[in-house]
Amino acid sequence: MTTIYDIAKATEYSITTVSKVLNNYPNVSEKAKKKVLQAVEELGYTPNSSARTLATNKSWMIGVVFAEHLGVGMAHPFFSEVIESFKKQVELYDYDLLFVSRNMGLQKRTYKHLKHRGVDGVVVVQSLGEEAIEYSTSKLPTVFVDMPIEKSSAVYSDNKQGGMLAVDYLYGLGHRKIAHIAGRDTMFTAVERTRGFKLATREKALTIPEQYIVDGGYYSYEGGREAMVRLLGLEDPPTAVFVAGDEMALGAIKVIKEAGLRVPEDISVIGFDDIPLSKHVDPPLTTIRQDKQLIGQQSAVLLLDKINGLSKNNQDKIVPVQLIKRNSCSAL
């Protein structure tokens, strides 16, 4: 088996220089790079992970802490796309991912476990409540997804702008009785989407009854169903509904149809996320698209910069959202 010592002997460069080339250090001459990489090809050298760890003082492992409230884990359509994008980006730099189990997260031991495993950094998807403070105040490079945390870096969509886009679109179609099925107000994303909804309705001088804003829970299909039942039970129901999540929107549409009403002829519905299923339902769902690929990429770039000492300041990256017009909304 070819070792780094064989590469050094064949090229007549030191082991340190060979190691720098193999780990893509910038302070190596082009001549040395060319000669070392040629020897790697000719001798069939495959890096040993343990040797690489010793040479670079890195584990080449990134911890992934996933906290969501529906219990579906990585099957969640939004977060699975974000993590896949994050994974592709860090793999370009030879990093592996270490996923922390949900049960360990519930026991609030994730931080100690990841420190014990020697990860170089952590990406936290969604919020961990009080445990998030342990990450944000530690020296372990950490980036949060979908939840800004004080003293740490985060990447999230422009949720407020998404709420405003939804109201603007419905208002432009002639709707004045616009309701909102909100996410649980313990979630940053839900609060911001509702804030955008309220801001846009105030700007348009719309009077929104308190009963028009309904808690749909943690973005679930059932939560959307239950919230829509409450809206249809009002004495003066809305003509349009902005729903804070696509799965909730699908539940709301189901209830509308079960009540003998039509979407969008009787009630227009607009969602948030643009999950893959949204374009295949009947009618195809108008929604606010989150750029899940960009969220994953930006999270990876921020974290890798922290790990490599290229960024010492904490910063938030707010990813723009986009209105996707389909067939679940129509003019009043």
VEXPAPA-601390 format. One record per residue (C-alpha): residue number from 1; x, y, z. Coordinates in steps of 0.001 Angstrom, whole numbers. Layout:
# residues N
ATOM resi    east   north      up
ATOM  NUM       X       Y       Z
...
# end
This chain:
# residues 332
ATOM resi    east   north      up
ATOM    1       0       0       0
ATOM    2    1390    3391   -1038
ATOM    3    1937    5847    1813
ATOM    4    2672    9541    2077
ATOM    5    6295    8585    2728
ATOM    6    6457    6876    -680
ATOM    7    5141   10064   -2320
ATOM    8    7745   12127    -482
ATOM    9   10551    9763   -1536
ATOM   10    9431    9701   -5186
ATOM   11    9135   13484   -5443
ATOM   12   12092   14360   -3194
ATOM   13    9855   16754   -1302
ATOM   14    9378   16721    2478
ATOM   15    6412   14976    4068
ATOM   16    5186   18413    5183
ATOM   17    5137   19707    1599
ATOM   18    3395   16579     333
ATOM   19     800   16899    3095
ATOM   20     181   20539    2182
ATOM   21    -414   19610   -1457
ATOM   22   -2774   16762    -544
ATOM   23   -4775   19082    1731
ATOM   24   -4838   21944    -777
ATOM   25   -2861   24466    1271
ATOM   26   -2313   27762    -594
ATOM   27    1365   28292     276
ATOM   28    2760   25604   -2049
ATOM   29    4447   26255   -5393
ATOM   30    2775   25151   -8614
ATOM   31    5858   23068   -9416
ATOM   32    5532   21111   -6152
ATOM   33    1797   20628   -6650
ATOM   34    2277   19280  -10153
ATOM   35    5030   16870   -9137
ATOM   36    3233   15563   -6039
ATOM   37    -103   15088   -7811
ATOM   38    1633   13290  -10666
ATOM   39    3260   10900   -8164
ATOM   40    -110   10360   -6474
ATOM   41   -1574    9335   -9830
ATOM   42    1331    7101  -10843
ATOM   43    1665    5341   -7478
ATOM   44   -2081    5000   -6873
ATOM   45   -1986    6752   -3528
ATOM   46   -5219    6860   -1477
ATOM   47   -5189    9178    1584
ATOM   48   -5649    7499    4953
ATOM   49   -8249    9320    7018
ATOM   50   -6370    8807   10296
ATOM   51   -3131   10065    8807
ATOM   52   -4909   13075    7339
ATOM   53   -6401   13884   10718
ATOM   54   -2982   13778   12371
ATOM   55   -1385   15851    9622
ATOM   56   -4015   18611    9624
ATOM   57   -5288   18509   13216
ATOM   58   -8818   18187   11839
ATOM   59  -11393   15408   12008
ATOM   60  -12840   16310    8568
ATOM   61  -16247   15700   10116
ATOM   62  -19158   18136   10448
ATOM   63  -21949   17495   12932
ATOM   64  -25567   17878   11843
ATOM   65  -28118   18545   14577
ATOM   66  -31687   18307   13352
ATOM   67  -34596   19507   15483
ATOM   68  -38101   19556   14037
ATOM   69  -41465   19179   15691
ATOM   70  -43380   16779   13433
ATOM   71  -41279   13703   14168
ATOM   72  -40610   12917   10492
ATOM   73  -36886   13629   10679
ATOM   74  -34983   13840    7400
ATOM   75  -38145   12946    5467
ATOM   76  -39282   16543    5968
ATOM   77  -39453   17917    2375
ATOM   78  -37937   21313    3156
ATOM   79  -35076   20267    5412
ATOM   80  -34112   17212    3368
ATOM   81  -33426   19472     354
ATOM   82  -31452   21946    2480
ATOM   83  -29275   19222    4013
ATOM   84  -28691   17557     627
ATOM   85  -27448   20879    -767
ATOM   86  -25262   21420    2325
ATOM   87  -23853   17898    1967
ATOM   88  -22909   18368   -1689
ATOM   89  -21100   21603    -888
ATOM   90  -18984   20312    2024
ATOM   91  -18162   17103     136
ATOM   92  -16314   19240   -2380
ATOM   93  -13850   19905     438
ATOM   94  -13664   16248    1563
ATOM   95  -15851   16612    4657
ATOM   96  -18139   13891    5977
ATOM   97  -21317   14454    7972
ATOM   98  -22167   13065   11392
ATOM   99  -25903   13116   12113
ATOM  100  -27001   13287   15735
ATOM  101  -29986   11109   16539
ATOM  102  -33282   12736   17470
ATOM  103  -33392   10867   20783
ATOM  104  -30042   12261   21813
ATOM  105  -31325   15711   20911
ATOM  106  -34295   15276   23200
ATOM  107  -31922   14379   26010
ATOM  108  -30031   17621   25338
ATOM  109  -26668   15886   25009
ATOM  110  -25887   16817   21422
ATOM  111  -23198   19379   22191
ATOM  112  -21175   17141   24503
ATOM  113  -21519   14231   22094
ATOM  114  -20265   16228   19115
ATOM  115  -17363   17650   21127
ATOM  116  -16473   14105   22152
ATOM  117  -16509   13017   18500
ATOM  118  -14158   15874   17661
ATOM  119  -16181   17434   14834
ATOM  120  -14665   20495   13176
ATOM  121  -17984   22347   13095
ATOM  122  -21740   21998   13456
ATOM  123  -24781   22942   11399
ATOM  124  -27957   23217   13465
ATOM  125  -31130   22839   11432
ATOM  126  -34037   24574   13166
ATOM  127  -33942   25521   16830
ATOM  128  -32852   23552   19881
ATOM  129  -34383   25949   22383
ATOM  130  -32131   26571   25385
ATOM  131  -29484   24162   24112
ATOM  132  -28823   26514   21184
ATOM  133  -27139   28876   23654
ATOM  134  -24511   26209   24384
ATOM  135  -23530   26187   20701
ATOM  136  -23644   29947   20193
ATOM  137  -21391   30655   23197
ATOM  138  -18858   27883   22493
ATOM  139  -15699   27998   20400
ATOM  140  -17029   25217   18169
ATOM  141  -17770   26732   14716
ATOM  142  -21553   26643   14315
ATOM  143  -24086   27825   11752
ATOM  144  -27853   27781   12331
ATOM  145  -30372   27160    9559
ATOM  146  -33841   28759    9712
ATOM  147  -33234   30340   13107
ATOM  148  -31059   33401   13864
ATOM  149  -29218   33014   17163
ATOM  150  -27391   35779   19018
ATOM  151  -23587   35482   18855
ATOM  152  -23701   32971   15999
ATOM  153  -24128   32829   12226
ATOM  154  -27380   31830   10563
ATOM  155  -28938   31334    7138
ATOM  156  -32673   31715    6591
ATOM  157  -35242   32846    4045
ATOM  158  -36730   36329    3951
ATOM  159  -39879   35093    5667
ATOM  160  -41337   38544    6303
ATOM  161  -41008   39451    2639
ATOM  162  -42713   36171    1742
ATOM  163  -45735   37088    3853
ATOM  164  -45895   40463    2174
ATOM  165  -45644   38966   -1314
ATOM  166  -48573   36659    -561
ATOM  167  -50824   39487     599
ATOM  168  -49772   41751   -2283
ATOM  169  -50673   39070   -4804
ATOM  170  -54071   38296   -3270
ATOM  171  -54859   41999   -2939
ATOM  172  -53986   42498   -6599
ATOM  173  -56518   39791   -7487
ATOM  174  -59197   41830   -5739
ATOM  175  -59353   40014   -2395
ATOM  176  -60039   42102     698
ATOM  177  -61096   39373    3147
ATOM  178  -57715   37638    3481
ATOM  179  -57086   35169    6319
ATOM  180  -53822   33678    7543
ATOM  181  -53149   30148    8767
ATOM  182  -49999   30734   10800
ATOM  183  -47309   28431   12110
ATOM  184  -46762   28024   15849
ATOM  185  -45562   31325   17301
ATOM  186  -42617   29655   19052
ATOM  187  -40932   29333   15641
ATOM  188  -38967   32229   14160
ATOM  189  -40163   31450   10634
ATOM  190  -43821   31487   11676
ATOM  191  -43486   34774   13533
ATOM  192  -41786   36444   10564
ATOM  193  -44344   35203    8023
ATOM  194  -47175   36475   10196
ATOM  195  -45344   39771   10623
ATOM  196  -45141   40132    6844
ATOM  197  -48858   39342    6559
ATOM  198  -49808   41975    9150
ATOM  199  -47471   44595    7708
ATOM  200  -48854   44163    4184
ATOM  201  -52490   44270    5313
ATOM  202  -51824   47458    7307
ATOM  203  -50128   49077    4315
ATOM  204  -53237   48348    2259
ATOM  205  -55556   49600    5009
ATOM  206  -57280   46218    5256
ATOM  207  -59272   45466    8388
ATOM  208  -58399   41899    9378
ATOM  209  -60619   40385   12095
ATOM  210  -58743   38676   14904
ATOM  211  -60488   35404   13960
ATOM  212  -58859   35542   10512
ATOM  213  -55448   34635   11968
ATOM  214  -55491   30985   13055
ATOM  215  -52703   28890   14613
ATOM  216  -51982   25904   12349
ATOM  217  -49284   24376   14567
ATOM  218  -46001   23047   13254
ATOM  219  -46669   23265    9502
ATOM  220  -48470   19915    9336
ATOM  221  -51245   18713    7013
ATOM  222  -53533   18083    9986
ATOM  223  -52771   21512   11380
ATOM  224  -53890   23042    8096
ATOM  225  -57096   21011    8142
ATOM  226  -58011   22043   11679
ATOM  227  -57289   25717   11030
ATOM  228  -59348   25760    7827
ATOM  229  -62325   24167    9616
ATOM  230  -62254   27113   12038
ATOM  231  -62118   29661    9209
ATOM  232  -65022   28064    7337
ATOM  233  -67042   28113   10554
ATOM  234  -66892   31910   10791
ATOM  235  -70032   33918   10124
ATOM  236  -68129   35884    7456
ATOM  237  -65458   33522    6049
ATOM  238  -62516   34799    3987
ATOM  239  -62281   34738     202
ATOM  240  -58545   34016     317
ATOM  241  -56090   32384    2719
ATOM  242  -52335   32786    3038
ATOM  243  -51033   29569    4626
ATOM  244  -47583   29621    6270
ATOM  245  -46556   26183    4930
ATOM  246  -47368   24090    1860
ATOM  247  -48337   20966    3781
ATOM  248  -50760   23027    5862
ATOM  249  -52087   24530    2620
ATOM  250  -52789   21068    1199
ATOM  251  -54749   20221    4351
ATOM  252  -56703   23469    4048
ATOM  253  -57584   22776     393
ATOM  254  -58844   19315    1334
ATOM  255  -61225   20817    3922
ATOM  256  -62483   23429    1451
ATOM  257  -63327   20696   -1055
ATOM  258  -64980   18540    1623
ATOM  259  -67236   21504    2424
ATOM  260  -68470   21532   -1174
ATOM  261  -66490   24637   -2107
ATOM  262  -64000   25125   -4915
ATOM  263  -60388   26288   -5039
ATOM  264  -59823   28902   -6348
ATOM  265  -63342   29850   -7508
ATOM  266  -64734   30142   -3967
ATOM  267  -61565   30493   -1887
ATOM  268  -58041   31228   -3111
ATOM  269  -55155   29567   -1278
ATOM  270  -51454   30442   -1315
ATOM  271  -48785   28436     522
ATOM  272  -45146   28840    1561
ATOM  273  -42082   26638     792
ATOM  274  -42716   25229   -2701
ATOM  275  -42250   21595   -1703
ATOM  276  -42094   19150   -4673
ATOM  277  -45694   17977   -4146
ATOM  278  -47137   21483   -4467
ATOM  279  -47020   21470   -8273
ATOM  280  -48728   18061   -8562
ATOM  281  -51864   18594   -6447
ATOM  282  -55279   19669   -7786
ATOM  283  -55210   22578   -8262
ATOM  284  -51434   23138   -8420
ATOM  285  -50535   25307   -5453
ATOM  286  -49544   28955   -5747
ATOM  287  -46799   29406   -3155
ATOM  288  -43807   31364   -1890
ATOM  289  -40662   29502   -2924
ATOM  290  -37724   29163    -572
ATOM  291  -34394   28626   -2358
ATOM  292  -33511   25466    -450
ATOM  293  -30395   24777   -2524
ATOM  294  -28992   28251   -1851
ATOM  295  -29775   27988    1867
ATOM  296  -27766   24754    2027
ATOM  297  -24878   26191       6
ATOM  298  -24689   29420    2002
ATOM  299  -24765   27485    5274
ATOM  300  -21856   25338    4090
ATOM  301  -19797   28330    2928
ATOM  302  -20308   30172    6220
ATOM  303  -19361   27122    8268
ATOM  304  -16295   26211    6199
ATOM  305  -15040   29792    6447
ATOM  306  -15402   29597   10226
ATOM  307  -13645   26238   10421
ATOM  308  -10725   27503    8339
ATOM  309  -10398   30789   10205
ATOM  310  -11413   32883    7209
ATOM  311  -14316   34497    9049
ATOM  312  -14199   35428   12722
ATOM  313  -17301   37632   12716
ATOM  314  -20786   36198   13048
ATOM  315  -23145   37037   10235
ATOM  316  -26616   36208    8963
ATOM  317  -27412   35403    5340
ATOM  318  -31001   36194    4365
ATOM  319  -32019   34306    1229
ATOM  320  -34614   35956   -1067
ATOM  321  -37968   34264   -1683
ATOM  322  -40061   34153   -4857
ATOM  323  -43777   34072   -5633
ATOM  324  -44667   31025   -7750
ATOM  325  -48004   31493   -9515
ATOM  326  -50018   28353  -10195
ATOM  327  -53752   27666  -10151
ATOM  328  -54916   27851   -6517
ATOM  329  -55558   31608   -6654
ATOM  330  -57881   33577   -8914
ATOM  331  -59388   37038   -9263
ATOM  332  -62355   37727   -7017
# end
